[in-house]
Amino acid sequence: MIVLVGLLVITGISLFLGLRKNKLIFLTVPFISIFLYFLVQIIMVPAPFFETLKFIFSLS
């Protein structure tokens, strides 16, 4: 729940700054933060990294 609130706060702040300052870089921050969270969750799995990716995306 804390992660969800954190991502919502990051999204709100970056939307506010992106629309206020007309900089597109602020609008990419939520996507980068979600990708980094997803990557950290994959790394935390005790199986090897590429096997975990194959399992998640069903690559064989």
C-alpha positions in Angstrom: 0.0 0.0 0.0 2.9 2.3 0.8 4.4 1.7 -2.7 1.0 2.5 -4.4 0.7 5.8 -2.4 4.3 6.6 -3.3 3.8 6.0 -7.0 0.6 8.1 -6.9 2.5 11.0 -5.2 5.3 10.8 -7.8 2.8 10.8 -10.6 0.9 13.8 -9.1 4.0 15.8 -8.6 5.4 15.1 -12.0 2.1 15.9 -13.7 1.9 19.2 -11.8 5.5 20.1 -12.7 5.2 18.9 -16.3 2.1 20.9 -17.0 3.3 23.9 -15.0 6.8 24.2 -16.5 5.9 22.7 -20.0 8.8 20.2 -19.8 8.2 16.7 -21.1 10.9 15.2 -19.0 8.7 15.5 -15.9 6.0 13.4 -17.6 8.4 10.4 -18.1 9.3 10.2 -14.4 6.2 8.1 -13.4 7.0 5.5 -16.2 10.7 5.3 -15.1 9.7 4.9 -11.4 7.2 2.1 -12.3 9.9 0.4 -14.4 12.4 0.6 -11.6 10.0 -0.8 -9.1 9.2 -3.7 -11.5 12.9 -4.4 -12.0 13.6 -4.4 -8.3 10.8 -6.9 -7.7 12.3 -9.2 -10.4 15.7 -8.9 -8.9 14.4 -9.9 -5.4 13.2 -13.3 -6.8 15.7 -16.0 -5.6 15.8 -17.7 -9.0 18.4 -16.6 -11.7 17.4 -13.3 -13.4 17.0 -14.6 -17.0 15.0 -17.7 -15.8 12.7 -15.4 -13.9 12.2 -13.3 -17.0 11.4 -16.4 -19.0 8.9 -17.5 -16.4 7.2 -14.1 -16.3 7.0 -13.5 -20.0 6.7 -17.2 -21.0 9.8 -17.1 -23.2 11.1 -20.5 -24.0 
